[in-house]
Amino acid sequence: MIDELKNAIQKSGNNLHFKVLDFLQQSGWTADISCYYLDDATGKPREIDIIAKQKITLSESVWSDNPRDFWVYLFYRVQALR
């Protein structure tokens, strides 16, 4: 029974979420999991599985020689199969 439970946890989406979260954080991203938002189209709460962000500084740009900071956001949401 314990082995079956461990196997089910290892195959779950939560385990994958934590692996991806760990990878992103080790790569310099700030990341959160299981964030909720209100779906404007349906008025229902929804969940975004992972939101990650990282600040990128460009030392030169087309418009200026001054450094520019940009925030890059990644959103990941698994659509459940029905």
N, C-alpha and C positions, 0 to 999 in steps of 0.2 A: 504494500500500500504506500509506504514512504517513497519507494523508488518511482512509483507511478506518479505521485504528486510532484516530485522533483523533476521528472521528465516533462510533465504538463507545464510547469513553470518555465523550464528552459525553452520550450516551444512557444510560449506566449508572446504576444506583442509587447508586453511590458519589458521583457528581457531585451528585446531588440531596441526599444526606446532608450533604455539605460546604456546600451552599448553605443548607440549613435550619440547620445548626450555626452558620454565620456570622450568619444572621439572628437567631437566638436570642441569641447572645453580644452582638451589637450592641444588642439590646433589653434587656440587663441580666440575662440568664439565664446560669447556669453550666450547661454542657452537655457530655456525653460521648457518643461513638458506639461502637457495636459492643461493648456490655457483655454478658458471658455470665452465665448463671445455671443452676442445676440444676432441671429440671422435676420437681416432686414426683410428678406423676401417672405419668410414664414413666421417671423416673430418668435421662433423657438431658439433655445440655447443650443449651441454647437460647441464642439471641442476641436482645437487645433493641437495635434499631437506634439509637435516640436516647433518652437520659434527660436531662431538663433540670430545674433547680430554681431557685427565686427566693424570697427572703425578702420577705414583705409585712408591713408594720407598720400596724396599725390604731390610730389615735390615740384613738378612742373605741369602746366596744363596748356591747352591751346590758347586760352584767353589771358594767362598771366604767368609770371615766373614765381609768384608767391605760392607756398604750399596750400593745398585745399584738402579739407577733411570731408569724407563721405561715409555714411553709414550704409552697410549692406545688410539686408534682412533676408533670411530664409524662412519660409513657412512650409510645414509639412503636415498634411492631414490625410489620414487613411480613410478612404470611402468604404464603408462596410458593404459587403456583397449581400444582396437580398435574393 
